[in-house]
């Protein structure tokens, strides 16, 4: 049998994922508590006509997460009305797109369509991706954007300092979008990936290659757009809630666990 016969068409895997997972996003019978933060805020955005400020259902301001997840819910509501499926539609599509990006990531790294096809199947069968793709929460959007950035990293790892500029654009724009989804965790993962490029003993990338200013400046604008708008509208106090969620409850209370896992990762 020829090699081509073993190849898996990624578009077929994406379509099957969407068709099989889609029904689980049709109603709120299977829900996740945090969804209400984003659906309620999107409804408030529709009512107020203010697509930048994020609210709780009670009308109280909430700045714990950047705006991109709210916009994904809002886009569904604007297109198809306020329904459970509309609130989750773009998260389902993000899950399907993650399967396709996994194929592209594997193909970029290994230059083997068979390996890429198997990678896409593994991702499509991942229960965490399936769960996240049927919930209007930031997780699947973060996975999508970080996987896209990983394709950029993979292009640099494979081609080294001769990597086409498209990989740098993909890297920085995807990291910027990830920052608008989740905030500081995206920046931490981007810094970790950059460290691998700079200090990888087998194929180090020169810092001049990484410092591609057109993509960097565009990424900075995208990542800080909402923060700048909130600063102008609500003043610097809006950062209190954001930093408390990003650092206070996630880092300070888990410092020993972070230190333990960090040392283990360093040793490995």
C-alpha positions in Angstrom: 0.0 0.0 0.0 1.3 3.5 -0.9 2.4 6.0 1.7 -0.4 8.3 0.5 -3.0 5.7 1.5 -2.0 6.1 5.1 -2.5 9.9 5.1 -5.4 11.3 7.1 -7.2 14.3 5.6 -7.3 17.0 8.3 -10.4 18.6 6.9 -12.3 15.3 7.4 -11.1 15.1 11.0 -12.2 18.7 11.6 -15.6 18.1 10.1 -16.2 14.9 12.1 -15.1 16.7 15.3 -17.6 19.5 14.7 -20.5 17.2 13.8 -20.0 14.9 16.8 -19.1 17.5 19.4 -21.6 20.1 18.3 -24.7 18.6 19.8 -23.3 18.8 23.3 -23.3 22.6 22.9 -27.0 22.9 22.1 -28.3 23.5 25.6 -27.3 24.5 29.1 -28.3 21.0 30.5 -24.5 20.3 30.5 -23.0 23.6 31.7 -20.0 25.0 33.5 -20.5 27.6 36.3 -18.0 30.1 34.9 -20.0 30.4 31.6 -22.4 32.8 33.3 -19.6 35.4 33.6 -19.2 35.6 29.9 -22.8 35.1 28.7 -24.2 37.7 31.2 -21.5 40.2 30.2 -22.3 39.7 26.5 -26.0 40.3 27.2 -25.0 43.5 29.0 -22.9 44.5 26.1 -25.9 44.1 23.8 -28.1 46.1 26.1 -25.6 48.9 26.7 -24.1 49.1 23.2 -20.7 49.2 25.0 -18.6 46.4 23.6 -15.5 47.1 25.7 -16.6 47.2 29.3 -17.3 43.9 30.9 -20.0 43.5 33.6 -21.5 40.8 35.8 -25.2 40.1 35.3 -25.9 42.3 38.3 -24.3 45.2 36.5 -21.2 45.2 38.6 -17.9 45.8 36.7 -15.7 42.8 36.3 -12.2 43.1 34.9 -10.7 39.7 35.9 -10.2 38.5 32.3 -9.4 40.4 29.1 -12.1 41.0 26.5 -11.6 38.3 23.7 -13.7 35.6 25.4 -16.6 38.1 25.9 -16.4 39.0 22.2 -16.6 35.4 21.1 -19.9 35.0 23.0 -21.1 38.4 21.8 -20.4 37.5 18.2 -22.6 34.4 18.5 -25.4 36.5 20.1 -25.2 39.2 17.4 -25.4 36.6 14.6 -27.9 34.1 16.0 -29.7 35.6 19.0 -29.3 34.9 22.7 -29.3 31.1 22.8 -27.1 28.5 24.5 -25.8 27.3 21.1 -25.1 30.9 19.9 -23.0 31.5 23.1 -20.9 28.4 22.4 -20.7 28.4 18.6 -17.3 30.1 18.2 -15.9 28.0 21.0 -16.9 24.9 19.1 -15.3 26.3 16.0 -12.2 27.2 18.0 -11.9 23.5 19.1 -12.2 22.3 15.6 -9.6 24.8 14.4 -7.3 23.6 17.2 -7.4 20.1 15.6 -6.4 21.6 12.2 -3.6 23.7 13.8 -2.3 20.6 15.5 -2.1 18.9 12.1 -0.2 22.0 10.8 2.1 22.1 13.9 3.1 18.4 13.5 3.6 18.8 9.7 5.8 21.8 10.3 7.9 20.0 12.9 8.3 16.6 11.3 7.5 17.2 7.6 5.5 14.0 7.6 1.7 14.1 6.7 1.1 10.7 8.3 2.5 11.9 11.7 0.5 15.1 11.3 -2.7 13.1 10.6 -2.2 11.0 13.7 -1.5 14.1 15.7 -4.8 15.6 14.6 -6.7 12.4 15.5 -5.1 12.4 19.0 -6.1 16.0 19.5 -9.7 15.5 18.2 -10.1 12.6 20.7 -8.8 14.6 23.7 -11.5 14.8 26.3 -10.4 18.1 27.7 -10.6 19.7 24.2 -14.0 18.2 23.7 -15.2 19.5 27.0 -13.8 23.0 26.5 -15.2 23.3 22.9 -18.7 23.0 24.3 -18.4 25.7 27.0 -18.2 29.4 26.6 -15.1 29.8 28.8 -11.6 31.1 27.9 -9.8 27.7 27.9 -10.4 26.6 24.3 -9.6 30.0 23.0 -6.3 30.0 24.9 -5.5 26.5 23.5 -6.3 27.7 20.0 -4.1 30.8 20.1 -1.3 29.0 21.9 -1.4 26.2 19.4 -1.2 28.8 16.6 1.8 30.4 18.3 3.4 26.9 18.6 3.2 26.6 14.8 5.3 29.8 14.7 7.8 28.4 17.2 7.9 25.1 15.2 8.7 27.0 12.0 11.7 28.7 13.7 12.9 25.4 15.3 12.7 23.7 11.9 14.2 26.4 9.6 16.4 28.2 12.2 17.6 31.7 11.3 16.3 31.2 7.7 12.7 30.7 8.8 10.2 32.6 6.6 8.7 35.7 8.2 5.2 34.2 8.2 6.2 32.1 11.3 7.2 35.2 13.2 4.0 36.9 12.3 2.0 33.8 13.4 4.0 33.6 16.6 3.6 37.2 17.8 0.0 37.8 16.6 -1.1 34.5 18.2 0.6 35.3 21.5 -1.1 38.7 21.5 -4.5 37.2 21.0 -3.7 34.7 23.7 -2.9 37.6 26.0 -6.3 39.1 25.2 -7.9 35.8 26.1 -6.2 34.9 29.4 -3.7 37.6 30.3 -0.4 36.8 32.0 -0.3 33.0 31.5 0.0 33.6 27.7 2.9 35.9 28.3 4.6 33.3 30.5 4.2 30.6 27.9 5.5 33.0 25.2 8.6 33.8 27.4 9.2 30.1 27.9 9.0 29.3 24.2 11.4 32.2 23.4 13.8 30.9 26.0 13.8 27.5 24.2 14.6 29.3 20.9 17.4 31.3 22.3 19.1 28.6 24.5 18.3 25.4 22.6 21.8 23.8 22.4 21.0 21.9 19.2 19.6 24.7 17.1 19.9 28.2 18.7 18.0 31.0 17.1 19.8 34.4 17.0 18.1 37.1 19.0 18.1 39.3 15.9 15.9 36.8 14.1 13.4 36.8 16.9 13.3 40.6 17.2 11.2 41.1 14.1 9.8 44.6 14.9 6.8 44.8 12.5 5.3 41.7 14.0 6.3 42.6 17.6 4.8 46.1 17.4 1.6 44.8 15.9 1.4 42.1 18.6 1.9 44.7 21.3 -0.9 46.9 19.9 -3.3 43.9 19.8 -2.4 42.6 23.3 -2.7 46.0 25.0 -5.6 47.5 23.0 -8.3 46.6 25.5 -6.2 47.4 28.5 -5.5 50.9 27.1 -9.2 51.4 26.4 -10.1 50.4 30.0 -7.4 52.7 31.4 -8.9 55.6 29.5 -12.5 54.8 30.3 -12.2 53.6 33.9 -8.8 54.7 35.1 -6.0 52.6 36.5 -8.2 51.1 39.2 -9.5 48.6 36.7 -6.2 46.8 37.0 -6.9 45.8 40.6 -9.4 43.1 39.7 -7.3 41.9 36.8 -4.0 41.6 38.9 -5.8 40.1 41.8 -7.2 37.3 39.6 -4.0 36.8 37.6 -1.4 37.0 40.4 -3.1 37.2 43.8 -5.3 34.1 43.7 -3.3 32.1 41.2 0.4 32.7 42.1 0.6 33.8 45.7 -1.6 31.1 47.1 0.2 28.4 45.0 3.8 29.6 45.3 5.2 26.4 46.7 3.5 24.3 44.0 4.8 26.6 41.3 8.3 26.4 42.7 8.2 22.6 42.9 6.9 22.2 39.4 9.4 24.8 38.1 12.4 23.0 39.6 11.1 19.7 38.2 10.7 21.2 34.7 14.2 22.7 34.9 15.8 19.4 35.9 14.0 17.5 33.1 
